[in-house]
Amino acid sequence: MRCRCSRKGGCDAILERRGQTLVVRLGLIGGGPGAFIGPVHRIAAEMDREIQLVAGVFSSDPARSRAAGQGFGIDPARAYGSLEALIAGERERPDGVQMVAITTPNHLHFAMAKTALEAGIAVMSDKPATATLAEATALAQIVARTGTPYRLTYTYTGYPMVREMRTRIAAGAIGKIRKFVVEYLQGWLADPIEGDNKQAAWRVDPARAGIGGCIGDIGVHAFNLLEFVTGEKVASINANLITVVNGRALDDDCTVGLRLDGGAHGILLASQIATGERNTLRIRVYGTTGSVEWTHDACDQLRIGDANGTVATLYAGGGALGPDARAAARLPVGHPEGYLEAFANLYRDFAGLLNGGDAPLLPDIESGRRSMAFVDMAVRHNGAGWVDLEA
């Protein structure tokens, strides 16, 4: 691993050798009382014992940060009240952090990533990369300038059968792509719960969520998933974003037409007011000779159809899968794996990257920038018909 930090003794001083792997020391940003995604990051990061949580900024209030850190089993002296304090404190330690995971609301992502990257600390950030396209563009320049590793947790790219879907489409298993449908439907914001729900409150607040509501929260997952599995880029969009629940300043329901650079047309549906839906993510891709379908409700399966009406189901852990899917499955076929394991695959990939390997399937800053371009164009050209994505 190439050292980028300013710590005396270099990066190796902050890693512990476990077998042939250097265990990366992690600082968690966010994840305090009432948080959802922060604890998920911590569990996923430590699942394969290639990353260890040793420090963090769990709250901007130092006392609350120390209390949260105690719950994570962290030395109280390493539970800081700001990222700047963490960097200063950890730089003086021979066992200081090598990477941080940013799990805060969107409006804090850019400043925290910038601070960490310029200090030579690798960054794993929750999506979206930033709150605005301008910030994402600036962050891409910082990543390029510093050379410090930066990746994003677009969680669903970590599922074995999503990676198998990507592999089979790239190999021509369904021919040339003609049509696609990707949908991410939730119902938890069908009523105005933001007054009493911390997780809802920041997602409907432009000051914290950014310019997009539903489209920025879950629409970017669907967008990223489509580009990931097809290997193509979205060339143009036709957005229809609406606010269903009265009083909200951001969209809570989206229907977006998309055209890929290969010419195929399709649709992206994202909603947080779809009453009765839980966390329904589904993608279908249709080609000239067949089709593939993956759904989060049956995440260990991939359905493959042909022109004769025959449908085959592949299962995670099975012997017919390609190397990317096999590497992402921890258990034999028939043993369910899910969200935490997919999340952990991203962290395992990142640990491998920091240990000198490659991580071609791990979403990078360009994935983050494109997602923010999607949000920006959809919001600015809402209802305006077809527009080029990068216009």
Buried (B, 14 or more C-beta within 10 A) or exposed (E): BEBBBEBEEBBEBBBEEEEEBBBBBBBBBBBBEEBEBBBBBBBBBBBBEBBBBBBBBBBBEBEBBBBBBEEBEBEEEBBBBBBEEBBEBBBEBEBBBBBBBBBBBBBBBBBBBBBBBEBBBBBBBBBBBBBBBEBBBBBBEBBEEBEBBBBBBBBBBBBBBBBBBBBBBEEEBBBEBBEBBBBBBBBBBBEBBBEEBEBBBBBBBBEBBBBBBBBBBBBBBBBBBBBBBBEBEBBBBBBBBBBBBEEBEBBBBBBBBBBBEEEBBBBBBBBBBBEEBEEBBBBBBBBEEBBBBBBBEBBBBBBBBEEEEEEEEBBBBBEEBBEBBBBBBBEEBEEEBEBBBBBBBBBBBBBBBBBEEEBEBBBBBEBBBBBBBBBBBBBEBBEEEEBEBEE
